[in-house]
């Protein structure tokens, strides 16, 4: 697991947390895994804009940071499932707060949220 320095200036814990969920996809992956274990293909279908390579990269980073657990089943073809670790599960309130904020401020928060997919796209996970 990567070590993030949180023993510094008052803003560093926020910086360290954002570093864990940085980028376009990590938060979305964590959101979808809140609904339970998912196979790689299931995750990919829930995020049609992500490439296979990017999903693999982001899942590896989340696993390295201890937020996601990966289980490989000895089957042909191989089956791989992902789920939130205990540490990843502890981010649930953060991910939920980001979702709620976006839903509440979509109309006022500028083009990034206005152009985002409807809330229903990520609901029910």
Beta strands, then each sheet from edge to edge (+ up, - down):
strand 1: 38-39
strand 2: 68-73
strand 3: 79-84
sheet 1: 1+ 3- 2+
end
